[in-house]
Amino acid sequence: MWLYLAVLVGLFYLLRWYRERQVVSHLRDKFVFITGCDSGFGNLLARQLDLRGLRVLAGCLTEQGAEQLRNQTSGRLQTVILDVTKTESIAAATEWVKERVGDRASSYEAREVPLGSCPLEKFGRHHLNQVMKVNFVSNGTN
């Protein structure tokens, strides 16, 4: 019994060690597009990936947020004004990304639900509906 447990724990740590050693090659040739970079998780992720050498394309809601992010990062990070609730803004950002990335684009995505740890009672029904539309339907206008 103890032997099986020890083998399972050993396999777990061996697998964990192996996965942590895997590295993406040629990071400086990679692009990543992140939305919601004015603040929060998107901002932190954009700054961390910039530090690791990736070319970051950051979508910000406001020009002020974009300017602050550019001031905190290297020249590898580029920003675009993007409101994910507006179809026109999404289309413009898509073209902007295509111009910079070319045919090397892939379609991986990570999203953040911007509720944080705040109690749901603090939000009105309209705000919660908007969050659901943006994060589950991809466009707040549909």
Sequence and secondary structure as in RCSB ss.txt:
>XXXX:A:sequence
MWLYLAVLVGLFYLLRWYRERQVVSHLRDKFVFITGCDSGFGNLLARQLDLRGLRVLAGCLTEQGAEQLRNQTSG
RLQTVILDVTKTESIAAATEWVKERVGDRASSYEAREVPLGSCPLEKFGRHHLNQVMKVNFVSNGTN
>XXXX:A:secstr
 HHHHHHHHHHHHHHHHHHHH   S GGG EEEEE TTSHHHHHHHHHHHHTT EEEEEESSHHHHHHHHHHS T
T EEEE  TT HHHHHHHHHHHHHHHGGG         TTTTS GGGS HHHHHHHHIIIIIS TT 
